[in-house]
Amino acid sequence: MSKPYNRKDTYYKQAKAEGYRSRAAYKLKELHDKFKLFKKGDRVADLGCWPGGWVQVACGYVGESGKVIGVDLVECDPLPFSQALLISGDVRDDSTIAQLMEQAPDGFDLVISDMSPKHTGIREADVAAMSHCSELSLWAAQRLLKPGGHWVTKVFRNHELGPFVQQARPYFEKVNQSGLKSTRKSSSEIYLIGMGYKG
Ligand SMILES: C[S@@+](CC[C@H](N)C(=O)[O-])C[C@H]1O[C@@H](n2cnc3c(N)ncnc32)[C@H](O)[C@@H]1O
């Protein structure tokens, strides 16, 4: 029998104890450990950033010479990092993309997206909405990245994953897929990591 869903699992408790706003913080750490995504001084766009766990982690990696611009439909409480800027907006809007570009006129070194829709519990609707978020993330990355930059996005393991990976592949030197230890066992999420944007 599968284990019952435990909202307050080990990563949840660790996030509380270490001052992270979400257990998702450990996913970005795992991704960085595997793929060495961040460098000091990087410009980073975090799409779907609320409540801000990834922004906290990214600020640590880029340091005070970097910039982390988080955007979400939901307003984020401010964070005590001079390199963080949190904006409210919908990634689907050209005005949001323009606001992001103002912060990095030469393009971003890294676009990270943990965007996901509100779950309805209706499988087909949830799969379609998640696919939309992943496609939106690729669309935004093409507008925001500088050549050579990297892209990270959440996807679900389902029949739409293969075609989506094929769609992303021409834009990057390499597209990796990674499941994570810190993802809940009940979830089918994995991450795509596009390295070396071709521009
Ligand atoms: C799983 S949460 C992100 C958690 C975050 N990475 C963290 O570490 O705290 C997904 C977020 O994506 C946001 N989102 C979904 N669609 C969006 C869109 N079109 N534009 C901006 N944000 C979006 C949701 O509002 C939600 O807050």
The ligand as an SDF file (V2000), in Angstrom:
LIG
                    3D

 27 29  0  0  0  0  0  0  0  0999 V2000
    4.8980   25.6440   -6.6210 C   0  0  0  0  0  0  0  0  0  0  0  0
    4.6630   27.3710   -6.5640 S   0  0  0  0  0  0  0  0  0  0  0  0
    6.3070   27.9720   -6.6100 C   0  0  0  0  0  0  0  0  0  0  0  0
    7.1290   27.7350   -5.3580 C   0  0  0  0  0  0  0  0  0  0  0  0
    8.4370   28.4860   -5.3690 C   0  0  0  0  0  0  0  0  0  0  0  0
    9.3580   27.9440   -6.3640 N   0  0  0  0  0  0  0  0  0  0  0  0
    9.1240   28.4700   -4.0380 C   0  0  0  0  0  0  0  0  0  0  0  0
   10.2510   27.9760   -3.9560 O   0  0  0  0  0  0  0  0  0  0  0  0
    8.5990   28.9810   -3.0620 O   0  0  0  0  0  0  0  0  0  0  0  0
    4.0290   27.7080   -8.1740 C   0  0  0  0  0  0  0  0  0  0  0  0
    3.6730   29.1590   -8.4090 C   0  0  0  0  0  0  0  0  0  0  0  0
    3.4820   29.3750   -9.8210 O   0  0  0  0  0  0  0  0  0  0  0  0
    2.6530   30.5160   -9.9310 C   0  0  0  0  0  0  0  0  0  0  0  0
    2.1370   30.6850  -11.3000 N   0  0  0  0  0  0  0  0  0  0  0  0
    1.3730   29.8330  -12.0290 C   0  0  0  0  0  0  0  0  0  0  0  0
    1.0750   30.3590  -13.2320 N   0  0  0  0  0  0  0  0  0  0  0  0
    1.7000   31.5910  -13.2940 C   0  0  0  0  0  0  0  0  0  0  0  0
    1.7580   32.6210  -14.2860 C   0  0  0  0  0  0  0  0  0  0  0  0
    1.1090   32.5160  -15.4660 N   0  0  0  0  0  0  0  0  0  0  0  0
    2.4700   33.7500  -14.0060 N   0  0  0  0  0  0  0  0  0  0  0  0
    3.1010   33.8690  -12.8130 C   0  0  0  0  0  0  0  0  0  0  0  0
    3.0780   32.9290  -11.8220 N   0  0  0  0  0  0  0  0  0  0  0  0
    2.3840   31.7940  -12.0570 C   0  0  0  0  0  0  0  0  0  0  0  0
    1.5460   30.2450   -8.9060 C   0  0  0  0  0  0  0  0  0  0  0  0
    0.8900   31.4360   -8.5380 O   0  0  0  0  0  0  0  0  0  0  0  0
    2.3560   29.5980   -7.7460 C   0  0  0  0  0  0  0  0  0  0  0  0
    2.6220   30.5310   -6.7250 O   0  0  0  0  0  0  0  0  0  0  0  0
  1  2  1  0
  2  3  1  0
  2 10  1  0
  3  4  1  0
  4  5  1  0
  5  6  1  0
  5  7  1  0
  7  8  2  0
  7  9  1  0
 10 11  1  0
 11 12  1  0
 11 26  1  0
 12 13  1  0
 13 14  1  0
 13 24  1  0
 14 15  1  0
 14 23  1  0
 15 16  2  0
 16 17  1  0
 17 18  1  0
 17 23  2  0
 18 19  1  0
 18 20  2  0
 20 21  1  0
 21 22  2  0
 22 23  1  0
 24 25  1  0
 24 26  1  0
 26 27  1  0
M  CHG  2   2   1   9  -1
M  END
$$$$
